[in-house]
Amino acid sequence: MLWACSTQKDTVANRRLQNLSARYNYIYNANVLLNDYQEGLSQTYKDNYEQILSVNIAPPSIDYLTGGPGQSQELADIALKAQTIIQEKNFSNYIDEAYILLGKTNFYNGNYYNAAEYFDYVERAYKKDKRTYLNALNWKARTYMQLNNEMMAMRLLDSVIVTLDSVKREKGEPLATLAQMSINRQDYKKAIEYLERAIKESSHMLSRTRWPYILGQLYEYDKNYEESLKNYTKVEHSNAPFEMYFNARLSKIRINDLLNQQTSNRKAQLLKLIKDDKNLDYTDQIYYEVAEDYYSDADYQKATEFYLLSIKESTTNSNQKGLSYLKIADLNFKNTKDYIAAKLYYDSAINTLPKNYPNYEQILKKSQNLEYLSNRYEIISAQDTLQFIAKLTEPQRTKKIAQLFEPKPQLVADDVNTTSPRQILNIGSTNNKQGNTFYFGSPIAISRGFSDFKKRWGNRTLGDNWRQSIKSSSQLNQQNIANGIANGSNGNGALGITEKPDTAAQIKAYTASLPLTSEQLKRSNQEIINAYFEIAGFYQQVLEDQKEAVKVYETLLSRFPKNNHLEATYYSLYLGYKGIDQTKSDYYKNLVLTDYPTSTYAKTILDPSYSIKQSALDLEINKIYNNIFSNYEKKEYATVIAGVNEVNQRFPGNSLQIQYDYLKAISIGKTANLDSLLNAFEKINTQYPTDSLIRPLINAHLDYINANLDVFKQRKIALLDFDEAEQKFVAQKVNPIAGTPVQTPPVANAPITQPNSPTPPITPIANDSTRIVNNIKSDGLFSTAASTTYYFIVSVGSMEHSVSSSRFGIGQFNRGNYAGENLKHQLIDLAEDQIIYVGNFNSLSEVAEYSEEIKKQLPKIMKVPANIYNNFFISKENFDKIKDRTTLNRYLEFFKTNY
């Protein structure tokens, strides 16, 4: 009886009843809710009018680690209605629409993977219903576009194109999606075609406002200014949101000037807009447009002035502020060649623009490259200051250093609920009258402001470059010294003043670093010399700015006419003046040829192909060395000796000759008595008196032989094959670690040379672990957190090259320079890379010093092409995370940025 009355029974009457109920009680109301949600989303969505707008508005995908913002009530109600249809109205004709609605709710919640599943089900289940099938294909394609899966989206859109002709209605949204894909692929002509068709086919609100605006942008990109003007005018006369209306007006002014080939009138029109109260929120954009006009006129001073006004007025539009920072940075970089200012503005741009901004990574890398310059200018400034203070009398010196380290109060955002910000800032009277609208007279407003600041920027101390969350080590060092930042901060109060730093200890350390003796002054000057040389090389090679390079090289020569980079400096000035001032170019060319006739620079001047020939020769020398070393590993010592003799005859004085001779000497020791071995060692020491790679190792061998002379004299063969029971050939002695030199960049069009730099002075900074703990940087995978174990790494980006001889060379270096340190060099293979790692080092300073020492010898040690290997150092914790080339390359970027 009950079953006969059930609405779940498949009867004609029940199907009609379910269709009626599903359509008007659920589908209609769900679509009304969806339209309301879409309208609300369009009102709150922040467009960037400096780029082509998105055809459709979509939220960001869910961050599954932190969770999303939560589902809106409208979407929850829509999902409930759709699920009710599926569960209770299963005989109705609206099951397909219910699944589409569930897909849309997941889409708008940013849960794109779930959305794709719903649309996929409808696509497969309703292929015969072309309208439903097209709708599912369209939304599925939009979903994969949000997931940045262009290949899958393109496959779906191909099916959309095929299906479009089989339906008569509801073509607007699929055509709009095709237009968006064309925009993504920068096929603007195709995008225009699709979008014009979409506007004709659709009655949606977007087709009367947003889509015509995008058409105007597309026609402007295509330089069809008449059509662009028509579409902007349509938007201006529509009921578009005010911001879109305002930007359409700006664009019309710009297009009219392009058509009339004038800009002066446009500036006046733009500045008139500021007088209209309705445009107050868009003052930053108006100033930006004026700046763009001045930039087009090559009036860079005025352009900068209005870009800065735009930044000042950008209180809510971070996109606009970031874009203005970027424009000033580019202007300084490309037009005025002020690279230090450019670096600062690039820093501000990357901290203001969203990370999904087009070319964000390129902007970041440009900033990091320019940090190379700023760091070296800071070295020059720091050393000049130290030298200036050192020349003062002792009372003057004491006073000057005390002024430098005079404590400054640091304001830190902390707990906004415990102490009134107004009390700490001492702003306004304690008896403010009610109704005072002055911002800083309201503790609530100030508290909210600091809370908002903390949400965006975190706990940041008041100081130079406060906007930079990731600072270079030199910035941190300078900030630590100049501002006297303490390790901790007072946690009590909304704006707790940081604890008083130990200025006495810092003053003592700073005083100790003053170059008071001739040797200390020599080291300080060497740091300045190296910094100037590296700056000039960076200008000449990386930035290709010959004018600035010449200026810095000339400054180096004027300040230090007898520096240790003269041959490279003369050669670089010869290149820098070439084609600009031929007289000076010839002057420096003659200096190279006269003063350094046997140098690689002189040989390159006389034979421009010398470097190419030398590189080919070095490759051949390395290849032969690897073959001979292979024989050495097989204990074919006679073959090794014969091979070395042949190489020395064919290539006398080659770059690896001492290493060849060392292999020969060891092979002699493996086949002859002690006297023969000692003669071979003595010959090497006599022939290569200045070598710093093999000679230290030979001297260590000789020390051990002399200490055990009786044992060696009794042997028929001097060097027995290695056995665990045998005594070690190298004595266990401790060799002090040398100072850290400054790395020298290569000089353009000449072989790389490594100058001998003396040990630099000690810089008064906090110890490594404290500095890193207090300033830990992370990219989400790798971190600069302090460790108790570090490794030096050489990564070879090929599995085809043997690294046995290179490992042997690293072992030679370690035994000759770090005997007794118990350093081990080991090899691990990734899928595409070979990793040689040396360790263990107990601190960052130890591994950094080792890195600087071995890098000077790596061109001789490594027997693989220079372009396929990298070197760096790394903590054990970070090293354990490197599993493949992707993570290896990611760490290399992290290393370049943070070390």
DAZI-V70529 format. One record per residue. RES is the residue in one small letter. PSI is psi as a letter, one per 40 degrees, with the letter a starting at -180 (* if undefined). D_LAST is the distance of its C-alpha to the last C-alpha in Angstrom with 2 decimals. Layout:
res | psi | d_last
RES | PSI | D_LAST
RES | PSI | D_LAST
//
This chain:
res | psi | d_last
m | d | 81.89
l | d | 78.39
w | d | 76.84
a | d | 79.31
c | e | 78.06
s | i | 74.32
t | e | 72.14
q | e | 70.11
k | h | 73.09
d | g | 72.78
t | i | 75.69
v | d | 76.20
a | d | 76.59
n | d | 73.41
r | d | 71.39
r | d | 72.70
l | d | 72.00
q | d | 68.43
n | d | 67.79
l | d | 69.15
s | d | 67.16
a | d | 63.90
r | d | 64.14
y | d | 65.13
n | d | 63.89
y | d | 60.51
i | d | 59.39
y | d | 60.58
n | d | 59.10
a | d | 55.81
n | d | 55.55
v | d | 56.39
l | d | 53.59
l | d | 51.19
n | d | 52.22
d | d | 51.69
y | d | 48.19
q | d | 47.32
e | d | 48.74
g | d | 46.71
l | d | 43.52
s | d | 44.23
q | d | 44.81
t | e | 41.51
y | h | 39.31
k | h | 37.05
d | i | 37.27
n | h | 35.01
y | e | 37.65
e | e | 35.27
q | i | 35.17
i | h | 38.10
l | i | 39.12
s | h | 39.28
v | d | 42.85
n | i | 42.91
i | h | 41.06
a | i | 39.21
p | i | 37.00
p | i | 33.48
s | i | 33.40
i | h | 33.28
d | h | 30.01
y | e | 31.28
l | d | 28.61
t | e | 29.44
g | i | 32.93
g | a | 34.57
p | e | 36.44
g | i | 39.67
q | h | 42.64
s | i | 44.87
q | d | 48.51
e | d | 49.79
l | d | 47.85
a | d | 48.94
d | d | 52.55
i | d | 52.32
a | d | 50.99
l | d | 53.82
k | d | 56.45
a | d | 55.16
q | d | 55.18
t | d | 58.71
i | d | 59.94
i | d | 58.55
q | d | 59.99
e | e | 63.28
k | f | 64.11
n | e | 63.64
f | e | 66.83
s | i | 65.77
n | e | 64.53
y | e | 61.27
i | d | 59.20
d | d | 57.12
e | d | 56.38
a | d | 55.47
y | d | 52.80
i | d | 51.52
l | d | 51.31
l | d | 49.34
g | d | 46.92
k | d | 46.62
t | d | 45.99
n | d | 43.12
f | d | 41.84
y | e | 41.90
n | e | 40.32
g | e | 37.32
n | g | 38.30
y | d | 38.38
y | d | 38.75
n | d | 41.89
a | d | 43.17
a | d | 42.94
e | d | 45.04
y | d | 47.81
f | d | 47.96
d | d | 47.97
y | d | 50.95
v | d | 52.91
e | d | 52.16
r | d | 53.56
a | d | 56.44
y | f | 57.83
k | d | 57.67
k | d | 61.31
d | g | 60.83
k | d | 59.18
r | d | 58.39
t | d | 56.62
y | d | 54.97
l | d | 53.61
n | d | 52.37
a | d | 50.50
l | d | 48.99
n | d | 47.85
w | d | 46.14
k | d | 44.60
a | d | 43.15
r | d | 41.79
t | d | 40.20
y | d | 38.39
m | d | 37.27
q | d | 35.66
l | e | 33.92
n | f | 32.68
n | g | 34.84
e | d | 36.33
m | d | 38.08
m | d | 40.05
a | d | 40.83
m | d | 42.18
r | d | 44.44
l | d | 45.86
l | d | 46.39
d | d | 48.31
s | d | 50.68
v | d | 50.83
i | d | 52.03
v | d | 54.68
t | d | 55.89
l | d | 56.08
d | e | 59.45
s | e | 61.01
v | i | 60.73
k | d | 62.45
r | i | 60.60
e | f | 57.14
k | e | 55.33
g | d | 53.32
e | d | 50.29
p | d | 49.85
l | d | 50.10
a | d | 47.51
t | d | 45.11
l | d | 45.78
a | d | 45.02
q | d | 41.65
m | d | 40.70
s | d | 41.81
i | d | 39.63
n | d | 36.61
r | e | 37.43
q | f | 38.04
d | g | 41.67
y | d | 43.06
k | d | 46.62
k | d | 46.95
a | d | 45.44
i | d | 48.10
e | d | 50.84
y | d | 49.86
l | d | 49.31
e | d | 52.65
r | d | 54.39
a | d | 52.62
i | d | 53.86
k | d | 57.40
e | e | 57.32
s | i | 55.85
s | e | 57.32
h | i | 54.07
m | d | 53.00
l | d | 49.81
s | e | 52.03
r | e | 53.47
t | c | 50.33
r | d | 46.92
w | d | 47.87
p | d | 49.70
y | d | 46.69
i | d | 44.48
l | d | 47.23
g | d | 47.05
q | d | 43.32
l | d | 43.89
y | d | 46.76
e | d | 44.68
y | d | 41.95
d | e | 44.84
k | f | 46.24
n | g | 49.50
y | d | 49.74
e | d | 53.34
e | d | 52.63
s | d | 49.43
l | d | 51.51
k | d | 54.13
n | d | 51.67
y | d | 49.99
t | d | 53.54
k | d | 54.39
v | d | 51.49
e | d | 52.52
h | e | 56.06
s | a | 55.06
n | f | 54.30
a | i | 50.54
p | i | 48.20
f | d | 47.93
e | d | 44.29
m | d | 45.22
y | d | 48.37
f | d | 46.44
n | d | 43.94
a | d | 46.92
r | d | 48.48
l | d | 45.34
s | d | 45.25
k | d | 48.97
i | d | 48.51
r | d | 45.76
i | d | 47.90
n | d | 51.02
d | d | 49.29
l | d | 48.07
l | d | 51.64
n | e | 53.08
q | f | 50.38
q | i | 49.79
t | d | 47.12
s | d | 48.70
n | d | 50.97
r | d | 48.11
k | d | 46.23
a | d | 49.41
q | d | 49.99
l | d | 46.50
l | d | 46.75
k | d | 50.16
l | d | 48.62
i | d | 46.89
k | e | 50.35
d | h | 51.14
d | d | 50.30
k | d | 49.60
n | e | 46.57
l | d | 44.87
d | e | 42.23
y | e | 41.37
t | d | 41.09
d | d | 37.39
q | d | 38.32
i | d | 41.17
y | d | 39.06
y | d | 36.55
e | d | 39.44
v | d | 40.71
a | d | 37.31
e | d | 37.33
d | d | 40.74
y | d | 39.68
y | d | 36.72
s | d | 39.26
d | e | 41.35
a | f | 38.43
d | g | 38.84
y | d | 35.14
q | d | 35.82
k | d | 38.10
a | d | 35.85
t | d | 32.96
e | d | 35.49
f | d | 36.60
y | d | 33.16
l | d | 32.36
l | d | 35.71
s | d | 34.84
i | d | 31.61
k | d | 33.68
e | e | 36.31
s | g | 34.01
t | d | 34.43
t | d | 34.68
n | g | 33.63
s | d | 29.82
n | d | 30.07
q | d | 31.94
k | d | 29.63
g | d | 26.56
l | d | 28.56
s | d | 29.58
y | d | 26.02
l | d | 25.23
k | d | 28.36
i | d | 27.59
a | d | 24.08
d | d | 25.76
l | d | 28.50
n | d | 26.25
f | d | 24.29
k | d | 27.39
n | d | 30.26
t | e | 29.53
k | f | 26.42
d | g | 24.80
y | d | 21.17
i | d | 19.83
a | d | 22.29
a | d | 21.50
k | d | 17.81
l | d | 19.09
y | d | 21.70
y | d | 19.50
d | d | 17.41
s | d | 20.83
a | d | 22.02
i | d | 19.37
n | e | 19.91
t | d | 23.66
l | i | 24.45
p | i | 24.86
k | e | 22.44
n | e | 25.47
y | h | 26.05
p | h | 26.71
n | f | 23.83
y | d | 21.38
e | d | 18.66
q | d | 19.47
i | d | 19.26
l | d | 15.81
k | d | 14.60
k | d | 16.58
s | d | 14.94
q | d | 11.40
n | d | 13.01
l | e | 14.72
e | d | 11.72
y | d | 11.45
l | d | 14.92
s | d | 14.75
n | d | 12.00
r | d | 14.34
y | d | 17.39
e | d | 16.13
i | d | 15.88
i | d | 19.42
s | d | 20.67
a | d | 19.43
q | d | 20.95
d | d | 24.07
t | d | 24.54
l | d | 24.27
q | d | 26.79
f | d | 29.05
i | d | 29.26
a | d | 29.87
k | e | 32.90
l | i | 34.54
t | i | 37.22
e | d | 36.30
p | d | 37.87
q | d | 36.20
r | d | 32.83
t | d | 33.25
k | d | 34.28
k | d | 31.45
i | d | 28.72
a | d | 30.63
q | d | 30.61
l | d | 26.86
f | f | 26.38
e | h | 29.30
p | i | 28.61
k | h | 28.39
p | h | 29.48
q | h | 26.90
l | h | 28.39
v | h | 26.89
a | h | 28.46
d | b | 29.80
d | h | 33.14
v | e | 35.40
n | e | 38.55
t | d | 38.97
t | i | 39.17
s | h | 40.28
p | d | 37.65
r | d | 40.57
q | d | 41.46
i | d | 38.02
l | e | 37.74
n | f | 41.41
i | h | 42.27
g | i | 45.95
s | i | 48.97
t | e | 49.41
n | f | 52.60
n | i | 51.51
k | i | 54.36
q | i | 54.36
g | e | 53.44
n | h | 50.91
t | e | 48.65
f | h | 46.07
y | d | 42.71
f | e | 41.54
g | e | 44.97
s | h | 44.37
p | d | 42.43
i | d | 42.38
a | d | 40.87
i | d | 38.17
s | d | 37.44
r | d | 37.19
g | d | 34.91
f | d | 32.46
s | d | 32.71
d | d | 31.92
f | d | 28.98
k | d | 27.59
k | d | 28.16
r | d | 26.15
w | e | 23.37
g | a | 23.41
n | g | 23.40
r | h | 21.75
t | i | 22.45
l | h | 24.27
g | i | 22.13
d | i | 20.55
n | f | 18.54
w | d | 19.83
r | d | 19.90
q | h | 16.13
s | d | 15.30
i | h | 11.53
k | i | 10.55
s | i | 7.86
s | d | 7.34
s | d | 10.19
q | d | 12.24
l | d | 12.09
n | d | 13.06
q | d | 15.73
q | d | 16.99
n | d | 17.28
i | d | 19.21
a | d | 21.33
n | e | 22.29
g | f | 22.41
i | h | 21.12
a | i | 22.45
n | d | 20.89
g | i | 23.66
s | i | 25.97
n | h | 29.65
g | e | 30.46
n | h | 34.05
g | i | 35.02
a | d | 34.09
l | g | 32.02
g | h | 31.39
i | h | 30.45
t | i | 27.36
e | i | 28.31
k | h | 28.76
p | i | 25.78
d | g | 26.54
t | d | 26.78
a | d | 28.74
a | d | 25.96
q | d | 23.46
i | d | 26.13
k | d | 26.75
a | d | 23.15
y | d | 22.97
t | d | 26.36
a | d | 25.33
s | e | 22.64
l | h | 25.35
p | g | 26.28
l | d | 29.88
t | i | 30.73
s | d | 30.97
e | d | 28.35
q | d | 25.84
l | d | 26.77
k | d | 26.28
r | d | 22.69
s | d | 22.06
n | d | 23.77
q | d | 21.74
e | d | 18.49
i | d | 20.41
i | d | 21.82
n | d | 18.59
a | d | 17.19
y | d | 20.51
f | d | 20.62
e | d | 17.27
i | d | 18.28
a | d | 21.65
g | d | 20.42
f | d | 18.33
y | d | 21.50
q | d | 23.69
q | d | 21.99
v | d | 19.83
l | e | 21.83
e | f | 25.02
d | g | 26.14
q | d | 28.32
k | d | 29.76
e | d | 26.56
a | d | 25.39
v | d | 28.78
k | d | 28.67
v | d | 25.41
y | d | 26.66
e | d | 29.95
t | d | 28.33
l | d | 26.54
l | d | 29.94
s | d | 31.82
r | d | 29.66
f | g | 29.10
p | e | 31.90
k | f | 31.39
n | i | 27.67
n | e | 26.30
h | f | 25.42
l | d | 29.01
e | d | 29.91
a | d | 26.89
t | d | 27.43
y | d | 31.16
y | d | 30.61
s | d | 28.23
l | d | 30.80
y | d | 33.50
l | d | 31.77
g | d | 30.91
y | e | 34.54
k | h | 36.04
g | e | 38.24
i | d | 37.73
d | g | 39.27
q | d | 40.79
t | d | 42.13
k | d | 38.73
s | d | 37.31
d | d | 40.15
y | d | 39.66
y | d | 36.07
k | d | 37.10
n | d | 39.86
l | d | 37.57
v | d | 35.45
l | d | 38.63
t | d | 40.35
d | d | 37.71
y | g | 35.64
p | d | 38.22
t | e | 36.71
s | i | 33.10
t | d | 31.64
y | d | 31.65
a | d | 35.37
k | d | 36.05
t | d | 34.22
i | d | 36.31
l | d | 39.50
d | g | 38.64
p | d | 36.27
s | e | 36.15
y | d | 35.07
s | d | 31.41
i | d | 32.62
k | d | 35.12
q | d | 32.65
s | d | 30.23
a | d | 33.24
l | d | 34.30
d | d | 30.94
l | d | 31.09
e | d | 34.62
i | d | 33.73
n | d | 30.98
k | d | 33.48
i | d | 36.18
y | d | 33.90
n | d | 33.04
n | d | 36.81
i | d | 37.70
f | d | 35.07
s | d | 36.60
n | d | 39.90
y | d | 38.38
e | d | 37.23
k | e | 40.81
k | f | 42.13
e | g | 44.03
y | d | 43.65
a | d | 46.54
t | d | 45.03
v | d | 41.70
i | d | 43.60
a | d | 45.61
g | d | 42.61
v | d | 40.74
n | d | 43.95
e | d | 44.31
v | d | 40.78
n | d | 41.23
q | d | 44.48
r | d | 43.16
f | g | 39.83
p | h | 40.30
g | f | 37.24
n | i | 34.81
s | e | 31.05
l | e | 31.26
q | d | 34.58
i | d | 33.53
q | d | 32.07
y | d | 35.36
d | d | 37.29
y | d | 35.41
l | d | 36.35
k | d | 39.87
a | d | 40.00
i | d | 38.95
s | d | 41.48
i | d | 44.11
g | d | 43.33
k | e | 43.88
t | e | 47.25
a | a | 48.66
n | a | 49.28
l | d | 47.21
d | d | 48.60
s | d | 47.46
l | d | 43.90
l | d | 43.85
n | d | 45.21
a | d | 42.46
f | d | 39.76
e | d | 41.52
k | d | 41.72
i | d | 37.95
n | d | 37.27
t | d | 39.87
q | d | 38.78
y | g | 35.01
p | d | 34.80
t | e | 31.31
d | i | 29.53
s | e | 26.50
l | d | 26.10
i | d | 29.66
r | d | 31.45
p | d | 29.56
l | d | 30.46
i | d | 34.06
n | d | 34.40
a | d | 33.31
h | d | 35.95
l | d | 38.53
d | d | 37.91
y | d | 38.52
i | d | 41.56
n | d | 43.08
a | d | 42.60
n | f | 44.42
l | d | 46.69
d | d | 49.84
v | d | 48.30
f | d | 47.08
k | d | 50.43
q | e | 52.32
r | i | 50.46
k | d | 51.98
i | h | 48.60
a | d | 45.80
l | h | 42.99
l | i | 44.14
d | i | 42.27
f | h | 39.62
d | i | 41.13
e | d | 39.85
a | e | 42.87
e | i | 42.12
q | i | 40.42
k | i | 36.90
f | d | 36.84
v | h | 33.94
a | i | 34.47
q | g | 32.11
k | i | 30.84
v | h | 27.71
n | h | 25.91
p | i | 23.68
i | h | 20.04
a | i | 19.64
g | i | 17.44
t | h | 14.14
p | i | 15.12
v | h | 13.67
q | h | 13.24
t | h | 16.28
p | i | 16.78
p | i | 20.05
v | h | 23.20
a | h | 25.08
n | f | 27.81
a | i | 27.40
p | i | 25.99
i | h | 22.51
t | i | 22.85
q | h | 20.61
p | i | 21.91
n | h | 22.42
s | h | 20.41
p | i | 21.63
t | h | 19.66
p | i | 18.16
p | i | 19.55
i | h | 18.27
t | h | 16.55
p | g | 18.11
i | i | 15.49
a | i | 15.88
n | i | 15.16
d | d | 12.01
s | d | 13.97
t | d | 15.63
r | d | 12.71
i | d | 11.06
v | d | 14.63
n | e | 15.49
n | f | 12.62
i | h | 12.04
k | i | 10.65
s | i | 12.25
d | e | 13.45
g | d | 16.64
l | d | 15.96
f | i | 12.53
s | i | 11.28
t | e | 8.84
a | i | 12.23
a | i | 12.89
s | i | 14.70
t | e | 17.27
t | h | 16.50
y | i | 13.59
y | i | 14.14
f | h | 13.25
i | h | 14.17
v | h | 16.12
s | h | 17.26
v | h | 20.48
g | f | 21.51
s | i | 25.21
m | e | 27.74
e | d | 30.24
h | h | 28.76
s | h | 29.36
v | e | 26.42
s | d | 28.79
s | d | 28.85
s | d | 25.09
r | d | 24.88
f | d | 27.64
g | d | 25.69
i | d | 22.70
g | d | 25.40
q | d | 26.92
f | d | 23.77
n | d | 23.31
r | d | 27.03
g | d | 27.23
n | d | 24.24
y | f | 23.48
a | h | 27.01
g | e | 27.64
e | e | 24.10
n | f | 25.35
l | h | 22.48
k | i | 23.42
h | h | 22.38
q | i | 23.44
l | h | 23.78
i | i | 23.80
d | h | 25.00
l | a | 24.05
a | d | 26.54
e | e | 25.11
d | i | 22.46
q | h | 22.57
i | h | 19.77
i | h | 19.87
y | h | 18.00
v | h | 18.22
g | a | 18.46
n | i | 18.92
f | i | 16.48
n | e | 17.11
s | i | 13.99
l | d | 10.26
s | d | 11.44
e | d | 13.90
v | d | 11.93
a | d | 9.44
e | d | 12.78
y | d | 14.44
s | d | 11.96
e | d | 12.57
e | d | 16.25
i | d | 16.91
k | d | 15.24
k | d | 18.06
q | e | 20.57
l | d | 19.37
p | d | 21.67
k | d | 24.51
i | d | 23.56
m | h | 23.03
k | f | 26.42
v | i | 25.38
p | i | 24.83
a | d | 21.51
n | e | 21.18
i | e | 21.22
y | i | 18.41
n | i | 14.61
n | i | 12.53
f | i | 9.38
f | i | 9.16
i | i | 9.96
s | i | 12.05
k | d | 15.74
e | d | 16.09
n | d | 13.69
f | d | 15.23
d | e | 18.62
k | e | 18.05
i | h | 17.64
k | e | 21.28
d | a | 21.60
r | d | 20.21
t | d | 19.62
t | d | 17.29
l | d | 15.63
n | d | 15.06
r | d | 13.92
y | d | 11.14
l | d | 10.20
e | d | 10.08
f | d | 8.14
f | d | 5.41
k | d | 5.86
t | d | 6.13
n | e | 3.80
y | * | 0.00
//
